[in-house]
């Protein structure tokens, strides 16, 4: 539904969909007055509208249409070269007191933030079209589903939101006459890093983002709403928004177990969410399904059981290194109806990126639009290049991925990239111990993330950039959630990345992680054996199916070994987190640390 207007007054008079309530109309009017667009488009999410938007995006140079025989419905976007990742240092939580956001967030006082951003938004859409994008995070009708409305001047954002959320008229139906929706205002502005701000106002249920078109900064339903604002709402309403994948594992006898898992970046999160079991497991009848690859909203139902939904409707995945060996299901996901960002374009309208094939193409147009050859001395694709694909493209999508009742969660896994010290797998003694493991989660930096390789960074629950309030209160919330549960999920820690003295990986990883997952599932149901160790419950070599691997019982014991002196150093390195929280550390954390020291 499009309204061409010659001035702001007639923009306000534009043909508004009949289902839009007065709260939304009033807020959109305020945004029109502030941003002063030439045209206003109320998006309906329909196929005809989407097709029209793609044509318009190609005509305006926002997207490049790809080879439709090879990649039907697929397009390429090249972003501004200064706008290729989340801008964490320009991301703010705006609350009346700094204590509400704690030591791990950037803080701005709300009045000051609104004043600063209003000067940027003032008239920023003159000569542009304003798109009003209604969307729902979560399956329609779910008790946790949240409605948002994003106002943006970016067609790229509109089309990505159409993939990543339940976008369109369904949102007006879900909202009804209510005022309970997240107000998301976005403009790419002049894409100037000095005028770039991503501000969250949790008390107002509002997000303002200016100066960036990158996904995490501009698709405001994703990290901004689904994690930062949602984590705050979860604390108020007794549920949890977590940076976790959700997967289902079905045994040959039909029994199905759902697992949530949190891994920092570069630790194989998407690969695990779309895991392909080894051939023997497939032949025996094991099936792995994906509910979600990035975010989980978790609550305790009236029976005291833990359930979860994936609030997203698509995947916004990293492309480099993805191929038919590392993640065949992801490759299938992006074969159609996908938007690619910052990868290389081949002469025949196909795409390439580092790691897609062993042999690079002879020539391409790189992510900056320049001619590229393998010997030119630069990458063809940006290290953080992305694909945006609908969840329904996933060949192993779980049948319950869109169920408003969610799925039952019986195990939670934390894991990081650690070359030594941390064993392959162990189970927490109880919920409080498990929260301690998640809170002290550490992962080594990779070459792509930082110049200093191998430095252990603490990333509590893999949520450090996304906790929308004080980390002290966030950890307390985790501890308190246990009181609502009749039977809590069992908590585990994994490390696929342990190496020997020669720098070789001790565990094969990828699909072989199914062998560890099987033990985790059996433990969650109280069936598998485990021995008590200083760190937690551990499997013996005979408790993991090692047949078909080049790893024997002795090798497995070395992967699981715990060097007491190394682990004492590990506890000291956790001081970074403990010092950051200073005197605010929850007493349970201090207690668990003391118990661990005593065991060692």
N, C-alpha and C positions, 0 to 999 in steps of 0.2 A: 504494500500500500504506500504510494508515493505522493507527496504534496509538493509541487513547485511553488516557491514563494518569492516575492520581491522584497519583502522587508520582515523584520522580526515580528511585528504585530500579526501579519497573516500567517507566519510560521506557527505562532501560538494557536491560531484558529484552525490549523490543519486538520484533516479528517482523521480523527483519533479512533482506533478500533472500539466498537461498542462495549466490549468486555472490560476495558481499562477503567479501574476505579479512580475515585477523586484524589486519593493520596498520591497515586502515580502521576496523574495529570498535573497536579500542582507542582510536584517535584520536577517533572520534565519542563514545565513552563519556566521554572526558575533557572534551569540549565540553559534553556534557549535564550533567555534574557542575558545570561552571563556570557555564553560562548558566541552568540550572534551568528548562527549558521545561515547560509543562503537557502538551504532546503532541509526538510526533515522527512526521514523515512522511518515508518513504524514497521519493523520486520515481523513477518508472520511465520517464518520457518518453513514455508511450503516449497515444493520442488520447483515450481515455475519461478518463484522469486530467487531461489538459489541458483538456478540456471542463468537467470538474467544477471545476477551479481557476478558470476564467473565470467560471463561475456564482457561485462563492464570492466572487471579487473584486468582482463587481458587487453582490452582497448586502451585502458589508462596506463598500462605498463606495470601494474602492481604484480601481475602474475604472468608467467610464460606457459602457454599451453604445450603439453608434452605429446609424444607420439601416442595417439589414442589407440593404436592397434596393440602396442606393447604395454601401455600404462593407461587403460581406459579411466577417464574421469580424474586424471592426475595433472597437477600443475606445480610449477616451480616459482618460488619467491626468493628474491635477493634483498636482504635487509641492509640498512645503512651500516657501514663498516664499524661505526662506533657503538653499535647497538645490537650485540650478538649474544648477550647472556643476562641473567638476573643481576640487577644493580643493588647488591646487598647493602653497600655503604650509603645508598640513597633511599633506602627503604626505612620508613619510620612507623612506629606505633605511637599514636597521639592520644594521651590520657591526661587527666588533671594532675596526677602526681607521677614522678619518675619511678617511684617504687613499684607502681603497677606493672611497669614493663621490665624491670629488673636489669641485671648487668649484661645480658646477652642481646638486647635489642637497642636500636637507635630510638631516642625519644624526642618528641616535640610536643609542646603544650598545644591543645586543640585550637584555641583562638588564634595563636600565632601561626599555626599550620594553615588554617583556613585563609587567613589574611595573606600569607605568602603565596598560596596557590591561586587565590582569586585573581591576583594581579597577572598570573601566567595564563589562566583560563579566559580572562577578560578579552572578548573579541577574537579568540584563537581560531574560531571556525568560520570567520568571514571568508567568503569565496569557496567554502567547503559544504559538504553534506553531513548532517548529523543523523546517525543511525541509532534508533532506539531498539535495543536487543533484549527481549524478555527471555529468561532461561530458568531452568530448575536444575539444582544439583541434587542427585539422588533419584532413584526410581519413583515415578509418579505414584503418589498415595502412601509413600513410606512415612513412618512417624518422624523420621529425621530429615526428610526432603526439605530443602530450602529454596525459596524463590529469590532471584536477583534480577535487576534490570541494569544493563550496561549501556551507557550512552557513549558513543565513540565516533570519531571521524575517519576510522580506518576500515576499509573493505576487507583487508587481510584479517583483522580482528573479527569482523562479522562472520566471515566464512569459517574461520577456525572455531569460533564459539558454536557455530552450527554443528561442527563435528564433535566437540568436546563436551557439550551439554545437551539437555533436552530443551531445545530452543524453539520459541514461537508461541502459538496460541495456548499450548498446554500450560504455560506459565501463568497466563491470566486466569485460567480455570482453577489452577492450584491455589492461586492467591485469593480469588474471590474479592470481597470487600475489605480485606485485611490491610493493615499498614505494615505488616511484618515482612518486609523485603529488604534485601541489601542494595543500597544505592551506590552504583558503580559509575563514576564519571571518568572518562579517559579521552585524552587527545595526544596524538603523536607530536603536536606542537611543531617546533623546528628541529627536533631530534638533536638538541644540543645537550651534551652531558652536564654542562654547567647549569642547565635549567631543567633538570630531570629529577622528579620526586615521585615516590610511590608511598602514599600515606594511608594508613589504616586508622579509622576512628571506631574502636570497638563499642564504645558507649552509644554511638549513633548508628551502628550497623552500616557504616559508610566507608567506601574506598575511593580515593582520588589518585589518579595516576597521570602524570604529565611528562612528555618528552621522550617516550620510548614506545617502539612498536613491537619489541621482543615479547615472546609468549608469556614468560613468567611475570613480566612487568605489565603486560597489556591485556592478556586474557584473564580478566579479573575474577572469573569464576574458579580459576585453578588454584594456585598457591595462596593468592590473597584471600579469597573467600573460603575455599575448601580446607585450608589449614590455619592461616593466621586468625581470621575472624571466627571460623568454626571452632578452633581450639578454645577461644574465649567463651563462645556460646556453650560449648560442651562443659566447661567448668561451672557455668551458671546453672545448667540444666541436667547435670549428672550423666554426661556421655563424653566420648573422647574422639577427637579428630586426629588421626595419626598418619605419618608418612610411611604407609605400609602397603605391600601387595596383599592380595587375597587370592588363595588358590584352593582348588579341590583335588583330593586324591582318592580315587576309587579302587578298592581292592578287587581281586578276581571274584570274590563272593558277593560283590555289590555294595559292601559297606563303604560309605563315603565320609571322609574327614576333611574339614576345612581348616586351613592354616593361615595365619597372618604373619608377615615377616618384614622386618625393618633393616635395611642395609644402607650405609652411606653411599655416595656416588662412586662409580667405578668398582663396585663389588658384585656385579652380576644380578641386580634386582630383576630387570626385565627378563633375562635369561631364565631365572628361577621361576618367575610367574608363568612362563610359557614352556617349562621344562619338558623335554622329550625323553621318556625313560629309555634305558638300555634295551636292546632287542629282547633279551630274556624276559624282562619285566613286561614288555609289550606282548610277547607270545603267551605269557601266563595270564594276561588279561588286565593288567594295571592300566589306569587312565588318569592323566593329569589334566585339569581344566583351569582356565583363568577366570576369576571373578573381576579382578582389577590388578593393575601393574604398578600403582603409585600411591594411592590414597585410600584409607579405610576410615569410615565413621562407625564407631563401636558403641554399643549400649548394652545394658542388662535388662532383659524383659521381666514381665511380672512373675515369671517362674524362677527368677534368679539365674537365668542362663545368658551367656554372652553371645550376642549376635552382631553382625556387621554388614554394611553395604559399601559398594564402591560408588561414590557420588558422581563419578565422571561417566561420559558416554563414549569416550574415545581415548586414544593414546597419543601422547606428545613425547615421542621417544628420540634418543640420540642415535644418529645414523652411523657414524664411522665405526668400523669394526664389525658391523652387522652383516652377516652373510648366511648362506645356506648351511654352513657347518656350525657357526656359533649360535644362530637362532633362526631356524627355518620358519617357525611360526610367525615371527616378526616380519620376515621377508614376504610371507603370504599376506600378512595384514596390509602391507603397503603397496600391493600390486594394483589396487584400483581405488578410485575416489579418495585420493590422498593428496595433501599439500606438503611438498618438500620445501625446506628452507635452507639456503646456503650450501647446496651441493653442486657438483659439476654437471654441465649439460653437454651431451655428446652430439656429434653432427646429425645423427638420425633422430634426434628428439628423445633419446633415452637418457638415463642418468648414470653417474658413477661417483663413488666416494672411496676414500682410503679403506682398504680391507674388504671391499665388496667382492673383488676377484683377485686371484694371485697375480695375474698379469694386468698392469694398467693399460688403459687405452692409449693409442698413439697421439691423440689430440683431444682437446675438450675446451669448453669455455668455463673458467673457474668460477668460484662463488662470488667473486668481485666483478664478474663480467669481462675478464681479460682472457686472451688466448693462453692455453696451458698445454705443456708437454711434460712427460715424466722426468725429463732432465732439466727443467727450468728452475729447480731449486726451491720451489714452494709447494704447499699442499693445494690440491684441487678443491677440497671442501673444507669448510671451517670445522675445527675440532668439536664444536658444540652445534653442528648442523643437525636439523631435526626433521622428523616426519610427523604429520598429524593425520591419524587414520581412525575411522569409525571402529568401535569395539566389535560390531557385528561382522567385520572382516576376519576376525580371529578364528582360525579353523578349530581351535580347542576352547572356544568360549563356553563357560559354564552355563548350563540351562537356567540356573537361578541368578544369573548376573544382574537381571533387571527385576528381580522379585522384591516387592516393597517390604516384605517381612525380613529381608536379609538372609544371611546364612549363619549357622551356629559355628562359633570359633572354639576349637578344642586345643589349639597349640599356638603359641607366639614364639617366633624365632628372631633373635638379634644376631647380627654378624658383621664383621669388618674385615678389612684386608690387612693381615698380619703375617709377616714372613717368619716370625719365631715366637716363642713364649706361649701363645694361645693354642690350645689343642683343637682338633677337628670339630669335635662336638661334645657338649656336656649339658646336663639339665640342672636348672636351679633347684635348690632344696624346697623352696616354697615361693609364694607370690612376692613377698617382701624382698627376698633374696634375688628373685628374677628382675624386680624393678631396679635393684642396685646394679645388676649386670647391664641392663639397658641404659641406665643413667651414666655408667662409666664406659660405655661403648667407645672404642677407639679404632681408628683406621689410618693406615699409612698413606701419605700423599703420593700421587703418581706424577709422572713427568708432565701429563696434560694439565694437572691441577696446580702445580707449583714448581718453581725452580729447585727447591730443596726436596729431593726424593727420599721417601722412607721415613719422614717425620710423622710421629703418631699424633693425630689430632683427635681430641675428644668430641664426640657428636652424640649427645644424649638422645636415645631412641631414634637416631638419624633425623632428629627434628630441630637441631640447633637454629637454622635460619628461619624456622617456620612457627616457633612457639609464639603465640600472639600476646603473651603476658609474662609475668615474672616466672623464671624457671623454678624458683623455690616453690611457688604455688602449683606449678605444673607437676612437679614430682610428688607433692603432697596429694594432689588430685589422683594420681596413679595409685598411691597407697590407699586412699579412701575408697576408691572404686571397688576394692576387694570386699568391703563390708556389704555391698549390694548383691554379691555373687553367692549362690548356693554351691556351685562347683566351678572353680576358676580354671581358665585354660592353663595348661602346663607351659612353663617358659624355658626356652633353650637358647644356647649360644653356639654358633658355628663359625668356622674359619676355613674357607676352601683354599687359602693362599699360603699355607705354611711351606717353608723351603728347607732343604738340607744345607750342609756346609758349602756345597758347590753352587748354591743358588738355584737348584732345580726344585720344581714343585713336587711335594710329597704325595699330593692327592690329585687325581686326574680332573676332577671338577666337571662342569657342564652336566650332561645327562647322568653321569655316574653319581651325582649328588642325590639321586633317587634312593641309593642304598642307605644314605644317612637319614633321608626323609622317612623311609620305611621304619627305621628304629624309632624316630621321633613320634611317628603316628602310633606305633605299638605302645610306646611309653605313655602317650596321652590317654590311651585306653586302659592303662594299667596292666599290660600283658607282657611287655619285654623285660628282660633282666637288666640290671645296672648295678655297678659297684659304687660304694661311697668313696669319694676322694676329697682332698682339701678344697677343690673348686666346686664340686657338685657331683651329681650322679653321672657315671660314664659307662659306655658300653665296653664289654670285653671284645677281643677280636672275633670270637665265635658268635657275638650278638649282631654283627654286621655281615651281610652277604658279600664276601670278597671274591667268590668264584667268578672266573673270567677276567679278573684283573691281574696285573703283574705285581700286586701288593700281597705279601704274606702276613702272617700273624705278627712276626717281629717288626715288620715295616709299620703295621698299624699301631703297634704299641709305641713306636717312636713318634708317630704323628700325634698320639694322645699323651705323650709324656709331659710332665710338668716339672720344670727345674725350679726348685724352691727359691734359690737366690735370684734367678731371672724374674720370678713373680714378685719378689720383694721390691725389685726395681720397678716393676709394673705398677705396684701400689703407689710408689713414690711419684711416678709420672702422672698418676691420677690427681695429684695435688693441684694441677692446673685448674681443674673443675672445682675442687673443694675450696681453693683460695678465692676463686671468682665469686663463689657464693658466700665466702667469709662466714660470718656468724649466722647466716640465714639457712644453713644446711638442715634439712629435715632430720629429726633425731633418728629415724629409721636408717638413714644413710650412714650416719656416724656409727650406729650400732652394728650394721652389717660389715662395715670396714674393720671395726675392732674384732669382730668374730673371725673374719678372714685372716687378719694378722695373727690372731691366737692360734688358728688352725695351722698356719705356716710355721 
